[in-house]
Amino acid sequence: MVSEFQAVVMAGGVGNRMTNLTNHVVKSSLPIANVPMFWYPLNFLAKNRITDVLLVITDKITKDVEMEMKDKLQFPEFAVEMNIKVISLPQNDEDWGTFKALLHIQSHITRDFIVVSGDFISDVSLVNLLKMHRANQSSVTCLLSSKPVTGTTPGSENAKPIKYRDFIGLNKKDNRLVFMIPEDDFDESSKSLDVFKRFRDVELSANYQDCHVYVMKKYVLDICCINEDINAIKGELLPMLLEQQVYHLDQKSVELIEANNKDVFKEDAKNDKKRFETSESNEANEVLHNFDKTDMLKCYAYIIKPEDGNFTARCNTIASYFETCKSIVPYLTDCFYTPRRHALNVNHLKVHNSLLSETVKFLVADGESGITAINRSVINYATAIRHKTTIADSIVMNTVKIGKGVVIKNSIICPNVTIGDDVELNDCIVTSGYQQITKGKYSNKLFAEEAKEMILDD
């Protein structure tokens, strides 16, 4: 049986806002609770019984992604059988914005669809959002969160923070999305004033996060495919659609939407085992006449409610990624998957609110003593830790060697790093393969072969 929606997971992003991590580990493969990031949006769709999925990546990482998907130890099974088709975009100088990527794979999209960002981590149910989408015959429905996961960025003593917020305008009556404007562009938006002429009761807020989950009618692609200036869904497509809500559509767009509505009516009639004959019935035309041709293109927003789920985050910055990795641990078993945890049958080891891979090794030589304490941290596979070490509020990725008497607090340690004895790291990032950190105390430091000043989009 063909499901109502297809899904498109955009997992080919290079992670421009988190290059200190993604220069050596591709964003989609960054571990969250020892599982690749791109597993989470797929699991989100599986929990919502949306099983026909196009996984969009770049050809540069295709082999790695396919290998990760086959690794049963590192890639948990889904609750339902999934039909996942991996589509590789050619890696070249072209900027693959999310909408340009959609157009590139348009031949694979056969019906209404849901776009999910590859960095979306959530157990939220889509039942209420889809009810809103159907009831309002929405062209695009966006998912918003009122409680985004945020945090601090380690290794950022010299970083330049940039304010990044969206001003979102919602019609109070029905959550019609009437504008979504980045803070930097708000004063320059001259056309936004026309919104208030059409929608009289608009609430403006900067407290919602766009989850980058969009339910779309297929005709949106048909309407917009001729516009070569549209590269990204958030940056160009949505502003264009929101503008077209205010102004009249051209005749071709009207015809495309009418044709879609007629096809939907036919399919509904078929599913209800009703006879539908264009030559013998005017029922379809009567339905079409009920559509307001001056208001055919409609955008809505659904704000996540507490009853929809327990955990939602977007890992689009180092700060949000870092905090997500730590805060997700208590929710894993009930909301995501049952992790393969370390047995913790090690002397002088204290672990609290943390996740340790079962392959983590604790090395204690004869005659050595001292407590190793791990609190609110995640430690990935094949990492070796000497005794009398403290790790708190930190992420330690795979194949890391940690000496004795080490203190790691609020830091990110990337793969294949060696940390010597008696090292103290506070608010640091150690990039992949860094060798070797010697005895001393370090704070707000980025350890990299070529340390570059970070620009933060927190």
N, C-alpha and C positions, 0 to 999 in steps of 0.2 A: 504494500500500500504506500502510495506517495504521500509524504507528509506535506502539511500546508506551507511550510517555509523551508527554504535552504538556508545555510549559514555560510558566511565567509569570515574566516579568521585571518586577520592581517598580522602576520608574524615575521615580516621581512624587514622591519625597522632596524636601523643600525645603532640606535641609541645615542643620538647626538647630544643629549643632555646628561649623559652618564659615561662619557668617553674614558674616564679613568678606570672604568670596569670593562667597557665594551671594546676597547682597543685590542684586547687579548681574548675575551670570551664574548661571543656574539650574544646580543641582547636576549633573543628567544631562548637561549640555552642557559642563561644565568639561573643558578639554583635558588629555588624558594622552598625551604624545608626539605632540601636534598632532592628536589624534583625539578626538571626543567620548566622554566616559566611558561612555555607555550602549552604545557599539559593543562594548565588551569583554565584557560578559556574553552578548551575542548571539553573538559570535565563539566564546566558551567553549562554548556550546550547539552551534554549527555544527561545531566540532572533534569534539564527541562525537556527531555525527550525530543530534541532536535538533532537528528542523527545523520542527515545528509549534509556533509561539511566540505567546503573547499578551503584547504589550508594553504595560504599564499605566502611564499618565502622567496628568497633569491637563489639563483642556481649555485652561488658560491657556497651556500650552507646546506644544500639539498642532501648530500650524502650523510652529513653529521646528523641532521634532523631525522632522516629515515633510520639511521642506526640507533638513535635514542628511542625512537618509537618501538623498536624491536627489543629493547633491553627491558626485560620483565622486572629486573631488580630496581631500576631507576625510573621506570615509566609505569605507574600503577594502572591496572585495568579499570575500565569505565563500568558504570552500573548497567548500561545497555550496550548492545552491539552498535558500533559506529561505522558509518560508511564515509571514510575520510579520504579525499582525493588531494594529493599534494601537487600544487601547481607552482612551478619555478619561474620567476621573472628573470629575464637576462640581466646579469650584473654588468652595467656599463656606466657611462657618465650621466645617463639620464636619471633625473630625480623621480623616483617612483612614489609620488604622492598616493594617498589612499584611494582617491577617486580615479586617478589615471590607472592605477592597478586594477580597479573594478572594470574599467573599460577594456583593459587588455584581456581580461578573462570573461568578458560579457557573454561569449558563446556558451560558457558552462553554466550560466545563470538562467534557469528555465522558468522561474516563478518568483513570487515575492520572497524577500530574503532578509536576513539579519546580519549586519556587519558587527563583528566583535574585535576589538583591539587585542593584539597578542600579549599585552601587558595587563589585561583585566583579570583580577583575582576575586572570585565571588562565589557564594552559594545561593545567591538570590533567585527566587522563583519569578518567572516571567508571566505567570498566569494573569495577574492584574494588569500588567502593561499591555499584554496582547488583547485583553478584553477592551481596554481603552482604545487601542489601535483599531480594532474591528468596529466598535460602536461608533466611532467618529469618522470612519472611512478615511483614516489618516494616510497621507502620502508618506510621511516620515514621522516616526515617534522615537524620541531620544530618551535615554535612561539617565537620570540625574541622581547624585548622592548628596545628602545634606551633611554627611559626616565623613569627609575624605580622610584617609590615613596620611598623616604628615609627621615630620620629624626633623632632625638636624642632619647636616652633612658632615661627616668626619673628614679630616685632612684638608680643611678649608680655611686656614688662617688668613690666606691672602685672596680668598675667593671674592668675586663681585656678585653679590646677590641681586637678582632681578625680580621685581614684583610681577607676578603672573596670575591674573584673575580674569574671569569672564563675568561681564554684566549680562545677566539673563533676565529677559522680560517675559512674564507669563500672564496670560489673561486669567484673572482670578476666578471667573465663572467656570472654566472648563480645562484649565492648564494648557490652553493653546499657546504654543511657543511663538512669540512674535518678534523677538530678536535675541541674538547672542553675539555680544561684541567684546573683543579683548579690551582690557583696560586702557592700553596705549592708544587704541583707535577710537575710544568713546567720544571724545570731543570732535573728531573729524567726521562723525557719522551724521551727515545732513539729512539723509532720507529717513532716519529713524523717527523724526517728528511726525511723519505721515502715518506711522503706526497708531498714534493716539487718536487720529481721526477715524480710523476703522475700528479699533479696539479701545473702548472707553474706560476699561477698568484694568489697567496693566500694573502688575507689581514688579518692581525692579529689585534684583537681589544679586549680590556678589558672594553668596554663601553656598552656592551649589557647585558641585564638580560634575563636569560632563564626563560620564563614564566611557564615552566612545563606544557605546552600544546603540546601534541605529536599526530600527525595523523599517524596511523600505518597500514600497510598491515597485514592481519591476518597471513600470512606465517611467519612473524617475530616471533610470538609465537612458531610456529612449528619448526623453525630453532634453536631457543634458548632454548627450553624446556628441552633438555637433559643436558644442562649445569647447574649443581647444584651450581656453584660458583656465579651465577648471582643473586643478591638480589634486587638491586635498578636499576631503569631505568637510572637515571642520572649518578650514580657512576660506574655501571658495564656494563649495556646493551649498552648504547650509545658508550662508548669507544670500546667495542667489535665490534659493527657494523661499526664504523668509521675505525677501523683497517682492517676489511674485505673488505672495499671499495678499499683499496690499494693492498691487496693480493687476489689471486684467491680463490673462494669458493670451498668447497668440493662438490663432485658429488651429494650427497644427498640434499644439500641445493639448488643446481641448479635445481634438479628435482622438489623440492617443489615449487620453484618460477615459473618454467615452467607450472606446473599443475595449479597454481593460475592464471597465465595469460590466460591459456586456458579456465578456468572457467569464468573469467571476459569476455572473448570474447563471450562465449555462452550466458551469461546473457545480454550483450549489444545487441546481435543479437535478443534475445527473446524480449527485450524491444522495439526494432525497428521493431518488427513483421517481421523479416527476417527468412527464413528457415535455420536451421543449422543441417546438418546431417554429422557426421564424416565419414560415409562410402561413401557419395556421393560428398563431397566437400573437397578440399584441402585448402580452404580459411584460416581456423584456423592455419594450419601448416605454411602457407605463412606468417601470422602475427607473429607467433612465431619466424620464421627465421629472422625477422627484429630486434629482440632483440639482443643486443650485449651481448653474453654470458660471455665476460670478464668484463662486467660492469652491472651486473644484480641487485646488491644490492646497492641502492643509497640513500643517506641522504641529505636533503635540509633544509634550514632555511628561514623563512619568517620574515622580520623585519616590525613591525607595522608602518603604515604610518598615517599621521594626518587625512586623509579622512576615515580611517577604523573605527575610534571611538574616543571618548572623554576622556575616563578614563581607566587606566590599573594599577593594583598594585598586588603585592604578599605579603601576610601577614605572612611571615615565620620568622620574628623576632619581638621583642617588638617594636623596632623603626619603622619598616614598618607598623605594625598594628596600632600603635598610630597615625602616620601621615595619614594613610588611613582613619581612623575614622573621622578625622577632615576635610580633604581635599575633601571628597566625598560629603559633605552636599550640595554644590551648584548644583551638578549634579543629585541628586536623582530623581526629578520629570521627567526630560527630558530623562534620561538614564537608570533608574532602576525601581523605583516604586514611587507612590504618598504616602508619609508618613502621618500618622494620627498625626497631630501636636497639640500642646497645644494652646488653644484659646488666651492665653497671655492677657486676660482681667483682669489684676491684677495691682493695684495701685503701683506706685514707682518701676516698673519693666522695665528694658531696656535689649533688646535681639538683638544681631546682629550676622548674619551668623552662626546660631546655630540651633540644632534640639532638641526640648524638647518633650518627650512623653506627650500625652494628659492626662495621669494620674499623672503627677508631681504635687505636692502640695506645695503652698507657704503659710507659716504660719506667720501671722502678728497679734499680740495681740493688743487689744485696747490701744491707746496711743503710740504705737511704731511707729517710723518713720525711714527713711533712704532708699536709693536706693539699690535695688538688680540688679546687672549688670551681664549679661552672654554674652560672646563673643567667637566665634569660638570654640564652645564646643558642646558635645552631652550628654544629660541627659536621662537616661532610665526610665522605668516605676516604679511607686510606690515609688518614691523618694520624701522625704519631706525636704524643705529648709526654714529655718528661715530668717528673714528680714536682710537687710544691709549686704548681702553676695555678693562677687565677684568671679565669675568663668570664667577663661579665658584659652583658648588653652588646654582644659582638657576633659577627658572622665569620666563620672559618671555613673556607671552601676546601676542595679535595686536595689530597697529596701534599699536605703542609707538614713541616717538621718544626716542632716547638721545643726549645731547650728547657732546662730545669730553672725553677725560680722566676719564671716569666709571668708578667702581669699584662693582660690585654683587656682594655676597657673601651667600650663604645667605638669599636674599630672594625674595619672590614679587611680580612686577609684573603687575598685571591689565590688561585691554585698554584702549586709548585713553588711555594715560598719556604725559605729556611730562616728561622728566628733563633738566634744564639741564646746562651744562658744569661740569666739576670737582665733581661730586657724588659722595660716598661713602656707600653704603648697606650697613650690616651688620645682618643679622637683622631685616629690615624687611618689612612688607607695604604695598604701594601699591594702593589699591582702584581700581576701574574709573573712568576718566575724570578722575582727579586731575590738576590743572594748577595751577601748575607747581612742581616741586621745584628750588629754587635752590641755588647753590654752598654747600657745607658738608658736614660729616661727621655722619651720623645712625646711631644704633644702637638696636636693639630698639624701633623706632617704627612705629606704625600711621598711615599717611597716609590719611585719609578726610575727607569733608566734615563728618561728625559722628562723631568717633572715640568708640567705646563700649568699655567695659572688657570684655575677652573672658573667657569661661568655657571652660576647656579640658577635654575629655573624653579626654585622652591616657591 
